[in-house]
Amino acid sequence: AYVQKGGWLPWGKAKLATDEETAMAGTTENLRMETIQMQLSGVGGAVEYRAYCAKKGWTQWATTADTKHYAGTKGESRRVEIIQLRTSGQVEKLYDIYFRTYCEKFGWLNWAKSGEKAGTQGYAYKLEAVQVNFVRKGETFKLADQNKMAKSFYDKTRDGADPK
């Protein structure tokens, strides 16, 4: 992740897990995430990802199959507010991908699954960090059920007031 004041942070590592959290990309130190870039190794296929950036909207889909691209902006000081991930190829056949975001004023949101959105819309809050886990098809991801009160995506135009 590329974050405000910190620049590019070291690569976080996703895990193959059913009940264990992964390292995060970004910080929980009130710094905006501006860009995210992902890599995939050990399995064929790709993770495709995009970001919704302040005053720009959705970026094009980036993919781990082309590591020259990223989701977000560089040199524009724009916050990422939402991310969306999906898988393709062999990784899609073998695993479900789960991801969650740490958002300004909300903290950690619940886990989203491939194709869903994670973050906030309409609040103008920054996304600060992301965690990603892979779960073998057919297995249960226990962490996704731990915080049933939280959602993975809050839309102010649909949901109304802040949850806190």
Secondary structure, DSSP 8 states (H G I E B T S, - for coil): -EETTTEE------EE-SS----EEE-SSS--EEEE-----SSSSEEEEEEEETTTEE---EETT-TT--EE-SSS---EEEEEEEEETHHHHHEEEEEEEEETTTEE---EETT-EEEEESS---EEEEEEEEEETT---GGGGTTTTS-SEEEHHHH-S---
